[in-house]
Amino acid sequence: MNYLAHLFLAKPTADSHMGNLLGDFCRGVDIRQFSAPILAGLDNHRRVDRFTDSHPQVRAAKALFSSKRRRFAGIALDVLFDHFLIRHWHHYSELDFAHFCELAYQRLDKRMPLMPERMQKVVGSMINQHWFASYAQLDGVGFALDRIAGRIRFSHEFAGSLEDIERHYLEFDECFRLFFPALRRHIEQQGQE
């Protein structure tokens, strides 16, 4: 799952929000420096990722990508699933999406000084450029994926992955609608943080 979904599945606290994003930024970082609530958020992030990676609907969705892009299908689905979470937001939350984003950005900003340097840069951009709102449109998803493709340091054909997404959009949507409630139940049953 991508940033929005990780925050959605976090507790509504600054420590939890930081911990739930830390999973993408803790390589080479001594995590023992962080408080127990931040580490609980990190554990939640990892539970979400393990469940997602092993779920049959997610595996089926990855297979929809063309062979030249399948290696990066998980990355594409992470961003695309944030798009579908926004699209179906009213099914999952009583809180207005814009208000959720505002609260999430405020919580993350409170923990900015504790974040590893690379996380500070990414989260700062996320807040200043309102990334989540851009995921509501497919163009925003395509832009985000092409930016990710541009950071990959070896030869690949990941750029332009929006073509595969548009070709199978309804199938990806169905996959998300079957998968996401199962993920939420799993996290609730595991005892959220």
Protein Blocks (a to p, Z undefined) as FASTA:
>chain_A
ZZklmmmmpccbfklmmmmmmmmmmgoiafklpcfklmmmmmmmmmmmmmmmmpmklmmm
mmmpcfklmmmmmmmmmmmmmmmmmmmmmmmocbdfklmmmmmmmmmmmmmmmpcfklmm
mmmmmmmnommlmmmpmklmmmmmmmmmmmpcbdcfkeoplmmmmmmmmmmmmmmmmmmm
mmmmmmmmnopZZ
